[in-house]
Amino acid sequence: MGAAFVTDGYRRKALAVVRSLGRAGIRTVVGDTAPVSFAGLSRYCRGRARYPSPVGAPGEFVRWLAKHLDRGDYDVCIPLDEDTLDVVLRARDRLPSGVSLPFVAYETFQIARDKARALERAAALGIPCPATVAPRGPDELGGVYERLRFPVLVKPRRSLGSRGIRYVAEPEGLPEAYRRVHGEFPAPIVQECLPRSGAGFGVAALFNGKSEPRAVFVHRRIREYPVSGGPSTCRVSVDDPALAETAIRLLTALGWVGVAMVEFKLDLRDGIVKLLEINPRFWGSLPLAIAAGVDFPVLLYRLATEGDVEPVRSYEVGITGISEYGDILHFVRTHERGKMLRSVLQLEWRRLHFDTLAWDDPLPFFAYPFVHLARRVVGG
């Protein structure tokens, strides 16, 4: 087989991509802004590269990437971080034509990553969404008081995990909360706050170059960190054809190409599952999909190099995926430690998969805390 260049090696999902491609016999090189990256420690990584920051120096990064891809004998380039993907898609015509970039067009990517625009498109398709207002600044909050009931959430337009999200319980607290978020993430949205205990779902999908679905996978969130709302630390594969069809319908209407993960949440007030956002790139819980039988990285690589793949129509339901360090943080911060321990002890261990720990590739798991600490201290 050929070779792939994977960016953002410090991300845990980069490790999942590298392991997946490497186990399939695909030579994989990992890039990052730091000299040592998490995924670069994997035994399946066949090369490492350090590049300029896509955020701090996008022009330098594009020039570096074009040269690296040109001389690296690659078939495919796989940017992982949303900011990196933004820069790469915008510079698509400056990259070597012989290296495939199997992702959606830049304009469509921008629609999907903007919560306000994505929710607007979904609502036009009749897909249920939380009530949302998108002011252009602090002086346009009047519509919030007219259209939303409190409590509300002030959210950056882009998905940043739990960063930048502020909970506002009463109307009088909105102006200050909005100004704070707006100062860091311009023109955030304001959205009604769905009941926290409602189940969260993610629908991951892969589309070919004709915007035809080739794989779909659904998971339900069990735990997350921060406890108040953030990336999932424990989740389970589920079968939900109706929810999968909703996500496919939305992405098809956008003309999607490549991978995406659509997030939903059950609104306990009316029993309706509602769209939260589109993640227009690989997602953090990717290892669970791979463990359940939907190997998105290999499928994406084959789409890029072979033109198409046979649709993946099934996967194993009931597989539990745990983000080890994230779940430890959840345990430390939660007030329901006893309940969490009981749920862990009741798991079927043969159907449990860890995001990072793998007996055929143990170094990344044990090195992760040190790599993470070094990145915080040194930067990169």
Order of alpha helices (4+ residues) and beta strands (2+ residues): beta-alpha-beta-beta-alpha-beta-alpha-alpha-alpha-beta-alpha-beta-beta-alpha-beta-beta-beta-beta-alpha-beta-beta-alpha-alpha-beta-alpha-alpha-beta-alpha
